[in-house]
Amino acid sequence: MKVSVFCLAYNHEKYIRSALNGFVNQKTDFKYEVFVHDDASTDATPQIIEEYAHKYPDIIKPIYQQENQYAKGIKILATYILPKMTGEYIAVCEGDDYWTDPLKLQRQADFLDHNPEYVACVHNTTKKDMVTGREEEMYSHLCDEDILFEEAVQGGSFSYHTSSLMYRMEYAGIKPDFYGKVSGVGDYQLAIFLTLSGKVRFLNDSMSVYRMNVAESWTMRNRLDMRRTASVYEGISDMLEEVNKYTEFRYKDILENLILKNQYLSLLFAERYGELRKAPYRDIFYSKSILYRLKIYFRQYFNKLYHFCRYFFYGRRLSKKSM
């Protein structure tokens, strides 16, 4: 088996067919397998997965849960999927995203086969906003190039989107000290780890689609839950502290700046607005535009009205769009 793919799905009945079609339509000169993990969906997602598993039994390998494992804090990839994988390389695609190029797996596997010094290969991705319908390429690279740690550490999708990732199997079982410091950002931690482990190649062709503002997505659940978002940013700060130690402070300036920014965001989403204007966050706050600062004052002194507007924009618009 050359490539093992994993796909995490939860209540994706509106999107999962696109993901599954992207998997089964790959044209390769090697064998590949796709593990589709359904985390106890309450819609028709499991039935759709089973339909494809029955039609393409050599490719689609379903894993069904009776109870939601993410809610229990269980690490799904490590617990249920990784032990079953037999491929030389791992590729990734969430159930609400999809691949658009039937040669995606072949191109990435060929690159890694011929370039053993590279630990991973990624590519450009088209971002599709599910609220506005707007589509655009996520990255503006002019050509194929390498992704450096300094780019990857800026954020999980700053340098590439997860739907584009293929990496060597041997790096899946390695867990450096900074892993596990915060839940829900495993892709970000992996991006950091891979660039610290070897070279990562970016192919400029767009070969996948990222659906942005999907109502059931982890990102949108966080956006509607400010307390959870604050906790995530606080966890990222702690994780980056560990990355600083792991790298023996080689990237001290970059990491300390990012730690400060994530602490700032944690305070922002925790609605501790007064602290944003104090040291050590004062410079960040006053570097923002006047409009931004006025919005913070509005949030601080008209909090109930702000939350009403927030729900109206994100909650109602996304609910209508997903109907």
C-alpha angles and dihedrals in degrees: 000000000000102000133024115196126195128199125186114207134183124163091339099139091130093053112023096088090063090052093047093047089052089054100047094042094062114123111213140154089221139058121266135178132206122209109200111193117198111196098209096292116198094211133059096289095110092050092052091049090050090051091058093041089056093047096042105028093158092058112026114064109180126205115192128195126203092200128035107263097189090061089055091054094246117154099237100193095048095041106040111013113031095058089058097048119105102170129117090227135032124220127187139210128159119226094252095050128064146196120247104185118072089204095054097106093041094051095048095044091048090052094050092044091056097039110050092173089069119085096191145013125208135170144201120289134204114234115216116192108215092201101048099022090229118149128198140149111268097219133044102207113149094213144353110301145153123273115227131208090250089063099041094050092058090076145318095269099025093099103022141348120251093238087069098052126118118165140166117278094231091069093056094075097046115097115185120202095268093061118103096024092118132016125231097031100080090127090058093049090048092051090054093046095049094052089050091050100051145308123329118200123211117205110203097215114101109236103160142042126229113204106216124202096019105170097228096043125119090241094055093044088055092046090057093044108060094180091057091047091052089053092050093053091047089052092049089054090054091046092052089051087059092047088055090056093042091056091045089242094296089139096035098138095047094045097045090052091050092046090055092049092051092048088052091052091048090056091045094054091041085058093237089142098159091062092057090072094052132080131313091020098043095095092053092050096048092045088066124091122272089248091056092050091048089053090053091051089049091051091048098049102028099037099150092051090048092054091048090053091045093054091045093053101040105022103041098034093050092045091053093045092052095050 
